[in-house]
Amino acid sequence: MAPSFHITSAHPTLHWSSKTKPILTVPPNEPVTFDLGDSSGGQITPNTTTTHLATLDLATFDPIYGPVAISGTSPGSVLEIEFLSLTPSSGWGWTAILPGFGLLADEFPNHVIKHFKWDDDATHIVFKPGIKVPLRPFLGISGVAPAEEGPFSTIPPLETGGNIDCKHITAGTKLYLPIRVPGANFSCGDGHAAQGDGEVCGTAIETPMKATLRFNIRKDMPYVTSPHYDTRGSAHARAQQAGDGGVYAVLGIDSDLLEASRKALRALIAYLVATRGGLEREEAYMLCSIAADLKIAEIVDMPNFAVSASIPRKPIPVIHPCNSAKDIISAPGGNVVEPVRRQAPRIHVQQPAIPAAAASDQGRRQRPDVEQDDASQDPYHDVRDGWVLYQPTAVIVSCGRVYDRGRPRSTFGADGLAVHDVGELRCAAGVVV
């Protein structure tokens, strides 16, 4: 029987330090369960009123639990944390306005608290009658020890993680952190039942949490110098962000919000260059501009802020001119796209202007902005994965090789993004792309 590893909430810590001794050492790939108190360290209970808030000791907020050392880890490698399950352990949580805290602290000077209760099988939390918030549990704090002795407060996030308050790191997500000390010394805390990007009033729906995590050592990710995460395994994040493929995201941490954004963008560019063979840094920069999302993940844990830059993991379909409607184009790890006769739903297709040279290609052209019937009218009309394809003028390659008139232009990873010089744009699924 595999050993069972368990961290209780009995010994919280209020700082990060390279000198903190681990309370447990575990081998890679073994689940570890954490019982985590709420971010108030137990000071707030279901009976807490607004009057009680004035007596809170804010210096003891945001406790972390651990650290856990992972055997075989060393500085220079990367710790992969897989969030196997995240379950609020009490069916209760709270949100509060605390004077001096939050993005609009100068406009909200009074103490306010709101309590929430929900059942074990709940998918939403009732904010008030008629307003429901999706239940999306995650940990506000996940981090490894910094290289410096410190001690450092647990409230601001660090480049080794910590209080990043990123709502997209839900169950199924993998978080990647740069290791700075032997063993990595991972700690976590600050359970949230729900939160918006930014956590703007300073608190989420704070709740005790039972978290089961699994750790792995990665030596193939030298570009990870700040928190990165991958949502492919997260049903919640996939539904919110990028369909079945999820996203790969990085976090920029800095005391200046603009510089945090710049750090996040640089890190995403470095990831794309490192993992998408043949992609130049300039191309990665342009790809980020047309396909990546920049978001404020956390803006209230001063003095540092966290900005995320994310890009879809599912390959972006590529539309490119080809020589003939009868070309059969394939890609490593992608789809084979060939002319087929298939019934298609009635759609409204909006086509951009076609250069004269392209308009003389084989096959019948439809007038722009007209409703078209089914595929029986056009032997080269194809519908694949929601994309409408007119193959006399274009082929779609999901990933791998990008073709120009039957000749490969560039090669990218089979699980990654394919990009090309857009040139003549074509239409797909009723949207000009």
C-alpha positions as CSV (number, residue, x, y, z in Angstrom):
1,M,0.0,0.0,0.0
2,A,1.3,3.4,-0.9
3,P,2.3,5.7,2.0
4,S,-0.2,8.4,3.0
5,F,1.2,11.9,3.4
6,H,-0.8,14.4,5.4
7,I,-0.2,18.0,6.6
8,T,-2.6,19.3,9.3
9,S,-3.5,22.8,10.1
10,A,-1.9,22.6,13.5
11,H,1.4,24.5,12.7
12,P,0.9,27.5,10.5
13,T,3.7,29.8,9.4
14,L,3.5,33.5,8.7
15,H,6.6,34.0,6.6
16,W,8.8,32.6,3.8
17,S,12.4,31.8,4.4
18,S,15.2,29.6,2.9
19,K,16.0,28.6,6.5
20,T,12.6,27.1,7.4
21,K,13.0,23.4,8.0
22,P,10.5,21.1,6.2
23,I,8.1,19.2,8.5
24,L,7.7,16.4,5.9
25,T,9.8,15.0,3.0
26,V,8.0,13.1,0.3
27,P,9.1,11.4,-2.9
28,P,7.9,12.7,-6.3
29,N,4.6,11.6,-7.7
30,E,3.0,10.8,-4.3
31,P,-0.2,12.6,-3.3
32,V,0.0,14.9,-0.3
33,T,-3.2,16.1,1.5
34,F,-3.3,19.4,3.3
35,D,-5.9,20.5,5.9
36,L,-5.8,24.3,5.5
37,G,-7.4,27.0,7.7
38,D,-8.9,30.1,6.3
39,S,-6.9,33.2,5.6
40,S,-7.8,34.8,9.0
41,G,-6.1,31.9,10.8
42,G,-9.3,31.0,12.4
43,Q,-10.0,34.5,13.8
44,I,-13.2,34.8,11.7
45,T,-16.0,32.2,12.4
46,P,-19.6,31.9,11.2
47,N,-20.5,34.0,14.3
48,T,-18.2,36.9,13.5
49,T,-20.0,40.3,13.1
50,T,-18.9,43.6,11.7
51,T,-18.2,44.8,15.2
52,H,-15.7,42.0,15.8
53,L,-13.7,42.9,12.7
54,A,-12.1,45.8,14.4
55,T,-10.4,43.5,16.9
56,L,-8.7,41.2,14.3
57,D,-5.0,40.8,14.3
58,L,-4.2,41.4,10.7
59,A,-0.6,40.5,11.2
60,T,-1.6,36.9,11.5
61,F,-3.6,36.8,8.3
62,D,-2.5,34.5,5.4
63,P,-0.9,31.7,7.3
64,I,0.8,29.0,5.2
65,Y,1.1,25.3,6.0
66,G,4.3,23.2,5.5
67,P,6.8,23.3,4.2
68,V,7.0,20.0,2.4
69,A,10.3,19.0,0.9
70,I,10.3,16.9,-2.3
71,S,13.2,14.4,-2.4
72,G,15.6,14.8,-5.4
73,T,14.9,18.4,-6.1
74,S,17.7,21.0,-6.4
75,P,18.0,24.6,-7.3
76,G,17.8,25.3,-11.0
77,S,15.1,22.7,-11.7
78,V,11.3,23.3,-11.6
79,L,8.6,22.0,-9.2
80,E,5.4,20.8,-10.9
81,I,2.4,20.9,-8.6
82,E,-0.7,19.1,-9.8
83,F,-3.9,20.1,-8.0
84,L,-5.7,16.7,-7.7
85,S,-8.6,17.9,-5.6
86,L,-9.7,21.1,-3.8
87,T,-12.7,20.8,-1.5
88,P,-14.0,23.5,0.9
89,S,-14.0,21.6,4.2
90,S,-16.8,23.4,6.1
91,G,-19.5,24.5,3.6
92,W,-19.0,28.1,5.0
93,G,-17.0,31.1,3.9
94,W,-16.8,34.8,4.3
95,T,-15.9,38.0,2.4
96,A,-15.0,41.3,4.2
97,I,-14.1,44.9,3.6
98,L,-11.2,45.7,5.9
99,P,-10.3,49.4,6.2
100,G,-7.0,50.3,4.5
101,F,-7.1,47.2,2.3
102,G,-8.4,46.7,-1.2
103,L,-8.1,48.6,-4.5
104,L,-10.6,51.3,-3.5
105,A,-9.6,51.5,0.2
106,D,-9.9,55.3,0.3
107,E,-13.6,55.0,-0.8
108,F,-14.7,52.2,1.6
109,P,-13.5,53.1,5.1
110,N,-15.9,50.9,7.1
111,H,-15.7,47.3,8.2
112,V,-18.2,45.0,6.4
113,I,-18.5,41.2,6.5
114,K,-20.7,38.8,4.6
115,H,-21.1,35.1,5.4
116,F,-22.0,32.4,2.9
117,K,-23.2,28.8,3.3
118,W,-23.5,26.0,0.7
119,D,-24.2,22.3,0.5
120,D,-21.5,19.7,-0.4
121,D,-23.0,19.2,-3.9
122,A,-23.4,22.9,-4.6
123,T,-22.2,24.4,-7.9
124,H,-23.0,28.0,-7.0
125,I,-23.0,30.2,-3.9
126,V,-25.9,32.5,-3.3
127,F,-24.5,36.0,-2.9
128,K,-28.0,37.4,-2.2
129,P,-31.5,36.4,-3.6
130,G,-31.3,36.5,-7.4
131,I,-27.4,36.6,-7.5
132,K,-25.4,33.4,-7.7
133,V,-21.6,33.0,-7.9
134,P,-20.0,29.9,-9.4
135,L,-18.2,27.7,-6.8
136,R,-14.6,27.6,-8.0
137,P,-12.3,26.4,-5.2
138,F,-8.6,27.2,-5.4
139,L,-5.7,28.1,-3.2
140,G,-4.7,31.7,-3.0
141,I,-1.2,30.8,-1.7
142,S,1.1,28.2,-3.3
143,G,4.8,28.7,-3.2
144,V,8.3,27.4,-2.6
145,A,11.0,28.8,-0.5
146,P,13.0,31.8,-1.9
147,A,16.8,31.7,-2.1
148,E,17.1,34.4,0.5
149,E,16.9,33.9,4.2
150,G,14.3,36.5,4.8
151,P,11.9,36.3,6.5
152,F,9.4,37.5,4.0
153,S,5.7,38.2,4.6
154,T,3.2,35.8,3.2
155,I,1.0,38.6,2.0
156,P,2.8,39.9,-1.2
157,P,3.4,37.3,-4.0
158,L,7.0,36.4,-5.0
159,E,8.7,35.1,-8.1
160,T,8.7,31.7,-6.3
161,G,4.9,31.9,-5.9
162,G,3.2,32.6,-2.7
163,N,0.1,34.7,-2.5
164,I,-0.6,34.9,-6.2
165,D,-4.4,34.7,-5.8
166,C,-4.9,33.3,-9.3
167,K,-8.4,32.0,-9.6
168,H,-7.6,29.8,-12.7
169,I,-5.4,27.4,-10.7
170,T,-8.3,25.1,-9.9
171,A,-8.4,21.3,-9.5
172,G,-6.7,19.6,-12.5
173,T,-4.3,22.5,-13.1
174,K,-0.6,22.2,-13.0
175,L,1.5,24.9,-11.4
176,Y,5.2,25.3,-12.2
177,L,7.6,27.1,-9.8
178,P,11.3,27.7,-10.0
179,I,13.2,25.8,-7.3
180,R,15.7,28.0,-5.3
181,V,16.6,25.7,-2.3
182,P,17.2,21.9,-2.0
183,G,13.9,20.1,-1.5
184,A,12.0,23.1,-2.9
185,N,10.1,23.4,0.5
186,F,6.6,23.9,-0.7
187,S,3.8,25.5,1.4
188,C,0.3,26.6,0.7
189,G,-2.8,28.1,2.2
190,D,-5.5,30.8,1.8
191,G,-8.4,28.6,0.5
192,H,-10.9,30.4,-1.7
193,A,-14.4,29.2,-2.7
194,A,-14.7,31.9,-5.4
195,Q,-12.9,35.0,-6.6
196,G,-12.8,37.4,-9.5
197,D,-9.6,38.3,-11.3
198,G,-7.8,40.9,-9.1
199,E,-9.6,40.1,-5.8
200,V,-10.3,43.8,-5.8
201,C,-11.9,44.4,-2.3
202,G,-9.0,42.5,-0.7
203,T,-10.8,39.2,0.1
204,A,-12.4,36.4,-1.9
205,I,-14.9,34.0,-0.4
206,E,-12.4,32.8,2.2
207,T,-12.9,29.3,3.5
208,P,-11.0,26.4,5.1
209,M,-9.9,23.9,2.4
210,K,-8.8,20.3,2.0
211,A,-6.3,20.1,-0.8
212,T,-4.6,17.1,-2.3
213,L,-1.6,17.8,-4.4
214,R,1.1,15.8,-6.3
215,F,4.6,17.0,-7.0
216,N,7.0,16.2,-9.8
217,I,10.5,17.5,-10.7
218,R,11.0,19.1,-14.1
219,K,14.4,19.6,-15.5
220,D,13.2,20.4,-19.0
221,M,11.7,23.9,-18.3
222,P,14.6,26.4,-17.9
223,Y,12.3,29.2,-19.0
224,V,10.3,29.0,-15.8
225,T,11.7,31.8,-13.6
226,S,8.3,32.9,-12.2
227,P,5.0,31.0,-11.6
228,H,3.6,29.3,-14.8
229,Y,0.5,27.2,-15.0
230,D,-1.3,24.9,-17.4
231,T,-5.1,24.5,-17.3
232,R,-5.5,21.5,-19.7
233,G,-6.7,19.2,-16.9
234,S,-9.0,21.7,-15.2
235,A,-12.7,21.5,-16.2
236,H,-13.4,24.9,-14.5
237,A,-10.6,26.7,-16.3
238,R,-11.3,25.1,-19.6
239,A,-15.0,26.2,-19.4
240,Q,-14.0,29.8,-18.6
241,Q,-11.0,30.2,-20.9
242,A,-10.3,28.2,-24.0
243,G,-12.4,25.1,-24.5
244,D,-11.0,21.6,-24.2
245,G,-7.4,22.7,-24.7
246,G,-7.2,25.0,-21.7
247,V,-4.4,27.6,-21.5
248,Y,-0.8,27.8,-20.6
249,A,-0.1,30.9,-18.5
250,V,2.7,32.7,-16.7
251,L,2.7,35.2,-13.9
252,G,4.7,38.4,-13.7
253,I,5.3,39.6,-10.1
254,D,6.5,43.1,-9.3
255,S,5.7,46.1,-7.2
256,D,4.9,48.1,-10.3
257,L,1.8,46.9,-12.2
258,L,3.3,47.9,-15.6
259,E,6.5,46.1,-14.9
260,A,4.6,43.0,-13.7
261,S,2.8,43.1,-17.1
262,R,6.1,43.3,-18.9
263,K,7.6,40.4,-16.9
264,A,4.5,38.3,-17.7
265,L,4.8,39.0,-21.4
266,R,8.6,38.3,-21.5
267,A,8.0,35.0,-19.7
268,L,5.3,34.0,-22.2
269,I,7.5,34.9,-25.1
270,A,10.4,32.8,-23.6
271,Y,8.0,29.9,-23.2
272,L,6.8,30.1,-26.8
273,V,10.4,30.3,-28.2
274,A,11.5,27.4,-26.0
275,T,8.7,25.1,-26.8
276,R,7.6,26.0,-30.4
277,G,10.6,24.9,-32.6
278,G,11.5,27.5,-35.2
279,L,9.5,30.4,-33.6
280,E,11.6,33.5,-33.5
281,R,11.3,35.9,-30.5
282,E,9.8,38.6,-32.8
283,E,7.2,36.1,-34.0
284,A,6.4,35.0,-30.5
285,Y,5.9,38.7,-29.5
286,M,3.5,39.2,-32.4
287,L,1.7,35.9,-31.6
288,C,1.1,37.1,-28.1
289,S,-0.4,40.3,-29.5
290,I,-3.0,38.5,-31.5
291,A,-3.7,35.4,-29.4
292,A,-2.6,35.9,-25.7
293,D,-4.6,37.4,-22.9
294,L,-3.1,39.7,-20.3
295,K,-5.0,39.9,-17.0
296,I,-4.5,41.2,-13.5
297,A,-4.6,38.2,-11.3
298,E,-4.0,40.0,-8.0
299,I,-3.8,43.7,-7.3
300,V,-4.4,44.1,-3.5
301,D,-1.5,42.2,-1.8
302,M,0.9,45.1,-1.7
303,P,3.6,45.8,-2.3
304,N,3.7,43.3,-5.1
305,F,1.1,42.6,-7.8
306,A,0.5,39.6,-10.1
307,V,-0.3,39.8,-13.8
308,S,-1.0,36.7,-15.9
309,A,-0.3,36.2,-19.6
310,S,-2.0,33.2,-21.1
311,I,-2.3,31.6,-24.5
312,P,-4.6,28.7,-25.6
313,R,-3.1,25.2,-25.4
314,K,-5.3,23.8,-28.1
315,P,-3.7,24.5,-31.5
316,I,-4.9,27.6,-33.2
317,P,-6.2,26.6,-36.7
318,V,-4.2,28.0,-39.5
319,I,-5.7,29.1,-42.8
320,H,-3.3,29.4,-45.7
321,P,-3.6,29.5,-49.5
322,C,-2.9,26.2,-51.3
323,N,-2.4,25.4,-55.0
324,S,-5.3,23.1,-55.6
325,A,-8.7,22.2,-54.2
326,K,-7.6,18.6,-54.3
327,D,-4.5,18.9,-52.2
328,I,-4.6,16.7,-49.1
329,I,-2.7,18.4,-46.3
330,S,-1.7,16.7,-43.1
331,A,0.3,17.8,-40.1
332,P,2.1,15.9,-37.4
333,G,-0.3,15.8,-34.5
334,G,-2.9,17.7,-36.5
335,N,-5.8,16.9,-38.7
336,V,-5.9,15.7,-42.3
337,V,-8.0,18.2,-44.3
338,E,-9.2,17.1,-47.7
339,P,-12.0,17.9,-50.0
340,V,-15.2,16.1,-49.0
341,R,-18.9,16.4,-49.7
342,R,-20.7,16.9,-46.4
343,Q,-24.0,18.4,-45.4
344,A,-23.5,21.6,-43.6
345,P,-25.9,23.8,-41.6
346,R,-27.2,27.0,-43.1
347,I,-24.7,29.7,-42.1
348,H,-24.0,33.3,-42.8
349,V,-20.5,33.7,-44.2
350,Q,-18.8,37.0,-44.5
351,Q,-15.8,37.0,-46.9
352,P,-13.2,39.7,-47.2
353,A,-12.2,41.0,-50.6
354,I,-10.3,38.5,-52.7
355,P,-7.3,39.6,-54.9
356,A,-7.9,39.0,-58.6
357,A,-5.2,36.4,-58.8
358,A,-6.7,34.4,-56.0
359,A,-10.3,34.8,-57.4
360,S,-9.3,33.0,-60.6
361,D,-8.4,29.8,-58.7
362,Q,-10.3,26.6,-59.4
363,G,-13.7,26.2,-57.8
364,R,-16.8,28.3,-57.5
365,R,-16.8,31.4,-55.4
366,Q,-19.7,32.6,-53.4
367,R,-20.5,36.3,-53.2
368,P,-19.5,38.0,-49.9
369,D,-22.2,38.4,-47.2
370,V,-24.7,35.9,-48.6
371,E,-26.4,33.0,-46.9
372,Q,-25.3,29.7,-48.3
373,D,-27.1,26.5,-48.2
374,D,-25.7,23.1,-47.6
375,A,-22.5,21.4,-49.0
376,S,-24.4,19.8,-51.9
377,Q,-23.9,23.0,-53.9
378,D,-20.1,22.9,-53.5
379,P,-18.0,19.7,-53.8
380,Y,-15.2,21.4,-51.9
381,H,-17.2,22.8,-49.0
382,D,-16.1,21.2,-45.7
383,V,-17.0,21.7,-42.1
384,R,-14.5,20.5,-39.5
385,D,-14.6,21.3,-35.8
386,G,-16.8,24.4,-36.4
387,W,-14.6,25.7,-39.2
388,V,-16.1,26.2,-42.6
389,L,-13.5,25.4,-45.3
390,Y,-13.6,26.4,-49.0
391,Q,-10.7,24.3,-50.2
392,P,-10.2,25.8,-53.7
393,T,-8.6,28.7,-51.8
394,A,-7.5,27.6,-48.4
395,V,-6.6,24.7,-46.1
396,I,-6.6,24.5,-42.4
397,V,-3.8,22.8,-40.5
398,S,-4.4,22.5,-36.7
399,C,-0.7,22.3,-35.7
400,G,2.6,21.0,-36.8
401,R,3.5,22.0,-40.4
402,V,2.1,25.1,-42.1
403,Y,1.7,24.7,-45.8
404,D,2.0,27.3,-48.6
405,R,0.7,25.9,-51.9
406,G,1.6,22.4,-50.8
407,R,5.1,23.3,-49.5
408,P,5.8,23.3,-45.8
409,R,6.7,26.7,-44.4
410,S,7.3,26.2,-40.7
411,T,7.2,23.4,-38.1
412,F,5.9,23.6,-34.6
413,G,5.3,21.2,-31.7
414,A,2.5,18.7,-32.2
415,D,0.7,19.9,-29.0
416,G,1.3,23.6,-29.6
417,L,0.5,26.6,-31.6
418,A,0.9,26.9,-35.4
419,V,1.4,30.4,-36.8
420,H,2.1,31.9,-40.2
421,D,2.1,35.1,-42.1
422,V,-1.6,35.7,-42.4
423,G,-1.5,37.3,-45.9
424,E,-4.8,36.8,-47.6
425,L,-7.5,36.3,-44.9
426,R,-10.3,33.8,-45.3
427,C,-13.5,33.2,-43.5
428,A,-14.5,30.4,-41.1
429,A,-17.6,29.6,-39.1
430,G,-19.3,32.8,-40.0
431,V,-16.5,35.0,-38.6
432,V,-13.9,36.8,-40.6
433,V,-10.5,35.6,-39.4
